[in-house]
């Protein structure tokens, strides 16, 4: 996607569809999505980071105290950066989609 509004809308839609995220994106979420676009991070990497970060939250060991809801898209930025540095194997995004 080379068009900022379409990329930003896609990122925000994927973010707000996750469990424990706000139903509506806020101003800071729009800013973070724009930064992801400006940093030229492929939408597939962003989606993988969102899914992986969400699955990591959901896979906490039993008996651990519950986590607070995610309040910002920026919460997932470290996972997205991790995937930029260490790309996932081919078809792993499909696996993450199935697990979610």
C-alpha positions as CSV (number, residue, x, y, z in Angstrom):
1,X,0.0,0.0,0.0
2,X,1.5,3.3,-1.0
3,X,-1.4,5.5,0.0
4,X,-1.1,6.7,3.6
5,X,-4.9,6.9,4.4
6,X,-5.5,3.3,3.1
7,X,-2.4,2.0,5.0
8,X,-3.4,3.8,8.2
9,X,-7.0,2.7,8.0
10,X,-5.9,-0.9,7.5
11,X,-3.5,-0.8,10.5
12,X,-6.1,0.8,12.7
13,X,-8.8,-1.7,11.7
14,X,-6.5,-4.7,12.5
15,X,-5.5,-3.1,15.8
16,X,-9.1,-2.4,17.0
17,X,-10.2,-6.0,16.0
18,X,-7.8,-7.5,18.5
19,X,-9.0,-8.6,22.0
20,X,-8.1,-6.2,24.8
21,X,-7.8,-3.2,22.5
22,X,-10.0,-0.1,22.3
23,X,-13.1,-0.3,20.0
24,X,-12.0,3.0,18.4
25,X,-8.5,4.2,17.6
26,X,-7.4,7.4,19.3
27,X,-5.3,10.3,18.0
28,X,-2.0,8.7,19.2
29,X,-3.0,5.5,17.4
30,X,-3.4,7.5,14.2
31,X,0.0,9.0,14.8
32,X,1.6,5.6,15.4
33,X,0.1,4.2,12.2
34,X,1.4,7.1,10.2
35,X,4.9,6.5,11.7
36,X,4.7,2.9,10.6
37,X,3.8,4.0,7.1
38,X,6.6,6.6,7.1
39,X,9.0,4.0,8.3
40,X,8.0,1.9,5.3
41,X,7.0,-1.1,7.4
42,X,5.0,-3.5,5.2
43,X,1.4,-4.0,6.3
44,X,2.1,-7.8,6.6
45,X,4.8,-7.1,9.2
46,X,2.5,-4.8,11.1
47,X,-0.3,-7.4,11.1
48,X,2.1,-10.1,12.2
49,X,3.3,-7.9,15.0
50,X,-0.2,-7.2,16.2
51,X,-1.2,-10.8,16.1
52,X,2.0,-12.1,17.7
53,X,1.9,-9.5,20.4
54,X,-1.8,-10.3,21.1
55,X,-1.1,-14.0,21.2
56,X,1.8,-13.5,23.6
57,X,-0.6,-11.7,25.9
58,X,-3.2,-14.4,25.6
59,X,-0.7,-17.3,26.2
60,X,0.2,-16.1,29.7
61,X,0.7,-19.0,32.2
62,X,-2.4,-19.8,34.3
63,X,-2.5,-18.2,37.7
64,X,-0.8,-15.0,36.5
65,X,-2.6,-11.8,37.3
66,X,-4.6,-10.5,34.3
67,X,-3.0,-7.8,32.2
68,X,-4.6,-4.4,31.8
69,X,-6.2,-3.8,28.4
70,X,-4.0,-2.4,25.7
71,X,-4.5,1.4,25.4
72,X,-2.4,2.3,22.5
73,X,-1.1,0.9,19.1
74,X,2.3,1.9,20.3
75,X,2.2,-1.1,22.7
76,X,2.8,-3.3,19.7
77,X,5.7,-1.3,18.2
78,X,8.5,-3.3,20.0
79,X,7.0,-6.5,18.5
80,X,6.8,-4.9,15.0
81,X,10.4,-3.8,15.4
82,X,11.4,-7.3,16.5
83,X,9.9,-8.7,13.3
84,X,11.6,-6.1,11.2
85,X,15.0,-7.2,12.6
86,X,14.1,-10.9,12.6
87,X,11.6,-11.7,9.8
88,X,9.1,-14.5,10.3
89,X,9.4,-17.7,8.2
90,X,7.2,-17.8,5.0
91,X,3.6,-18.6,5.8
92,X,3.9,-17.8,9.5
93,X,1.5,-14.9,9.1
94,X,-1.1,-17.4,8.0
95,X,-0.3,-19.5,11.1
96,X,-0.8,-16.5,13.3
97,X,-4.1,-15.7,11.7
98,X,-5.3,-19.3,12.4
99,X,-4.1,-19.2,16.0
100,X,-6.0,-15.9,16.6
